[in-house]
Amino acid sequence: MKTITIIDTFGFFFRSYFALPPLRNSDGFPTGLLTGFVNLVDSLHRDHSTDYLVFALDAKGKTFRNDIYPEYKANRDPAPDDLVKQLPIAIDWIEQMGFANLSREGYEADDVITTVTKFAKEKGMKVRIVSHDKDLYQMIEDGKVEMYDSVKRAVVNEQTCIDKFGVHPKDFINFQAILGDSSDNVPGVKGIGKVGASKLINQYHTLEAIYEDIENCGTPRIQKLLEESKESAFLSRDLVTMRTDVFADMDVENFVFEEKNYLSCLLEEFEQYEMKQAIRKAKVGMEEADCEREYVEPIRPSLSFEAITLDTKEKLDVVINTLDKDAIVAFDTETTGLDTKVAKMVGFSFCMSREKAYYVPVGHSYLGVEAQVSLPDALSALAKLLTFNVVGQNLKFDLSLLFNQYKMEPIIPYADTMIMAWLSNPGTKVGLDTLAKQYFKYEMKPFKEMVKKGEDFSAVAIADATFYAAEDAWMTFLLYGAIKKKMELSSLTHLLKEAKNVEYP
């Protein structure tokens, strides 16, 4: 199945602008938004992640929604000056690279996106919408349409919608009609929040069904609120419903994304704006180029390490007590699940060198399970371990688990390799397996080979778990050094402090 990627252009630009540090050239001109855009195009080219590409833009002036409701989006603050300065340049670059950019007077980019989605689905294509706009959740359909948050590097699917809002995407329009949207000045039903709206929609699914059975809809207070805001609810539904008829016809073959370096045509402009990383990306593949490529750690014929089990308090204490006070320690946990509010720690791993990594089993549970470190002793050792320069891959998860389950106060990490990878190149995937391949041509042991269906990590034999868990910490340690070196070569060391910006539990 071929994939078409549709960019919510202004939404992406806004997200890039606020996600990246305020980059500027020697003249003081802002380049952060432009850098984020270059990284997006580069990642699409390098990852071969799409067959077709479209940029959807908002048209100038008012839309049909303003005709329906003049107050629509009337409360929006003006965009920052630095962002406004970069927008016309980025749009011009879209055109110079020959990408399709679609807009239509009287409509928003969201309407363009949903219209393109309709035609793409008719062609049997998979649709990926690069956007953070929840208004587009109504389009999500597993296996056919997904959203992608380019800042969080996360796919948004049906389950994401359910987890976040409590409703299925197919019910999202009616859900929004009740909830409203303060950012767009969509009124909704005043007095009913997310929980109340999701409860009503999960029971009735549509506004029509709700009002047909109004006398049985929740408490008398809810019934009164619904009756008072009936007109507002239906108005709001009209406002949040994306249109699929912006264009009467469309040939998606006009949006082919070719296997070439689109950035090369912008080389002179990158030089003008002193965008060093963009210059290197633009030169890749050019015969006359004599430039530094993306930094890749030299391939080692025998890239390996020793995985060691620390299954007693004494063994664990010996290792931790011999650590140098300035040691950089890569740290990871193994758990019974991904929800830190209910998951339990099965063990933890750590690494301080290229040669060795350690695993501490704590909560394995199977017939004949071998010796393990007690939970109190493990937590005591962790309290010491986390006083060193701790690096990790998505440390937010590990710190949240320790806080939620064991009341361990979160530390300020030394670095997070996932954040470092994104800061060094926002257009790349940042999963541990992907980074291991990218930097070291190394294949990590898959999780699915470790855990049987219906079981969790506690059922994995300690001997097998040791290599798997220690490998995670070891690779994180290697990646910290490699990504740091790459950032130094790319003159991005000023971004290293951003790698500490982990959201604490």
Beta strands, then each sheet from edge to edge (+ up, - down):
strand 1: 3-8
strand 2: 52-56
strand 3: 100-102
strand 4: 126-130
strand 5: 145-149
strand 6: 154-156
strand 7: 306-309
strand 8: 328-335
strand 9: 345-351
strand 10: 356-361
strand 11: 389-392
strand 12: 415-416
sheet 1: 3+ 2+ 1+ 4+ 5+ 6-
sheet 2: 7+ 10+ 9- 8+ 11+ 12+
end
